[in-house]
Amino acid sequence: MQGDLPGTREILFPLRRSSDAATHDTPAIIPEINRNTTVAEKIAMCLAEERAFGHDFLFIPVSIGCGAVLWFSLDATPSPVILIATFLFVAVLALFVRYKAGIAAAVCGPFAFLLLGMLLADLETRRAGTVVLDTPVTTTITGTVARREVDARGYWRYVVDLTATADPTLSRPPQRISVLSRGGGEPIALGATLRGKVRLSPPSGPALLGLNDFAFTSYFRGIGATGFFYKSPDALVSPVGDARADKGWLEWADMRLYGLRSAIAERIRTTIGGDAGAFAASIITDERQAISAETMEALRLSGLAHIVAISGLNMALASGIFFVGLRLAFSLFPAFAQRWPVKKIAAFAALLMTLAYYLISGFAVSAERAWLMMSVMLIAVLFDQPSLSLRNVAISALIILAFSPSEIMGPSFQMSFAATIALVSAYAFWSRWRTDRERLFIGRKPAWLKVAEMMGAVIGGVITTSLIGGLSTAIYSAEHFHRVTTYGLFANLAAMPLMSLIVMPFALIAMLLMPFGLDAPFLKIMGYGMALVIEVANEVASWGGSAATGRPHGWFIGLASVGFLLLTLLRSRLALLGIPFLLVAFGVSAVTAYRDLPDLLIHEDGDLVALLEDGKVSTTKARPQGFVYGQWQRALLLPEKTVPPDFINGESMANTAGSDSRSKLSPEDMAVVVREMTAALKDAKAGVFTCRKDIWCVASAASGEWIVVLEDCRFAGKACDIADIVVVSRRTSFSQCRSSALLLSRDILRRLGSVEIDFADKREEGVASGLRAAIAGTDRPWSQHRYYDWKSGRFDRDLPQPIIRLLAASQ
């Protein structure tokens, strides 16, 4: 009788399935939409379909992530007590109304998870507790080497756990710093104690409002300062004996793992050699510093930079090759394969291999994310669940957000999950389409059709995967890097077969044989594959395959992310709601990309100032094409070449030995400097800086504003008398000019961050109509160091009234 009642089981026991289970043999019962269905009924039916396939679960990590983003984006840290009380109230309310229909049931659950995301962000920030250096300083450090990595020039970068500072002793020293040693000789071993004279600086903030804040990243990585040794550091203690006697077993295991990682990376680099060897080491151990700057730039321009990081691609190839290879090996023994669940055995072995890959990767964030996703998928195989599903991606995201919610603010997290979600969603859609298409065929397919389908699947799969991955990450590439790769599809089409057929298979074999010393031939073949990938990157990069997009609108990332998530996480017609969000996001950014540019740009250290006029950029540096100007160029669509300053020699003075002799200038010499600066300002060509090296730069804007940039604060008072805008890269004894000039000293810039200034119309009072600062108004743990005054030992957040008025005018 049961066979005569199709659908009975489905009606009594409706399935809640993941989105990619379209090929499941028991479909859910979803009412059909027809012409007589009202809009409200259509929406209700679509929502019922989403719930039937378990898509409500997918929005749990989305809600938690939104809460974390909201918490990190606030200008001030909210009270944790209020957050906890609100979360408990909303969570209890959500439990009571979870089975009821209405707005309350639909809102309370997501709102509770949003508050949970804010609490997790607060917890991680308190757990990090990184002390960030407040001001640049030269001191002598003593500390323990926690990490080390060599770069392409042979320089070593050390991550040092500080134990002491001297000459001067820092009143607020960071716990951990990153310092570069440019000297030769043997590197300091992991776990050893070193000492040396260093120049330390706080992690840099955003180069402009809305750009990447490196202090935020450093805070959550525990790095409180960066700098360099003046000469090679001295090793005080060699790591002899059992380090567990002095350290905990976790720290000892961590040190041993990093030692193993360094040894593997060195083995790969020396066996393969060149950039190919450095590239090969990076995809196994995540040591990227040894890759030359030229190769890294080619990889970025060609859209292949994702290969460098240990990402989902590398982890998926490694575990997939191992999993498939082990199953093929088991198939050679039919009796064993029929008696034991070889698929689960291979999945468990691949799970162990993936863990080993993660352990030698240096615990990089991208590797952690890839390891979690692959582990969830392999565990799903052990429990006979679909391995490739959006539910598994959501579980991975939940784990990462639970322990490291700050990662959601970075491009690595956003681009990695965007590509994964888009690919899994596209695969689910293709699976449903393939199932419907195969119903049209009755009987066996012709052999030629099977071959054609197989070839089309391989070629089409590579093309479609590259296209989907490129399009899905373009949103976040434009937001964080202000450029997109235009020929990334062609580069990936050429490089992916090399990675899949040559690089990763031989890398896996080499790693398995390395303990026996039999890895060299396989590493060499891997190196040939890496060299071919580099050639592909260089060729595609030569086509000019990177287009600057400009700084997007402030709403762009939010609107585009909402549209993207709706389009990929929903399977019903509600997914089409994502299209308007995407169109609006790209529309507002296209409009704002060509808005009026600021007139003056000032970096937070005061050393680089740029004057923008008539499509040309004049800077205070002869060669500003560095990291900071590169960000300005992409964000504001500035020209690559700038107008260099005119350097003058000036009159002869008693002391002209350079910047170190400035303190020895006599009163006569200072009078000479003032006279030269005043004359240069009056005679300056419009829109071009004129500079006296290491002392001053002056410029006259076409609209009449006079600008003075000083490296010697003793001339700040005179500069206030003759200029409209005075920028001083040193500490001054006063915070405001007595005249109407706008003063931006080092202390003020520290509290403001990098600055954009719009010149005022001559009919208005003052020299500027608006001032936009990258940091002003924010008081978060990763920016508090900007307000610390080491002389008084307190935090000073006050700003001069003229600055406050200009900031308010720019709101």
Order of alpha helices (4+ residues) and beta strands (2+ residues): alpha-alpha-alpha-alpha-alpha-beta-beta-beta-beta-alpha-beta-beta-alpha-alpha-alpha-alpha-alpha-alpha-alpha-alpha-alpha-alpha-beta-alpha-alpha-alpha-beta-alpha-alpha-beta-beta-beta-alpha-beta-alpha-beta-beta-beta-alpha-beta-beta-alpha-beta-beta-beta-beta-alpha
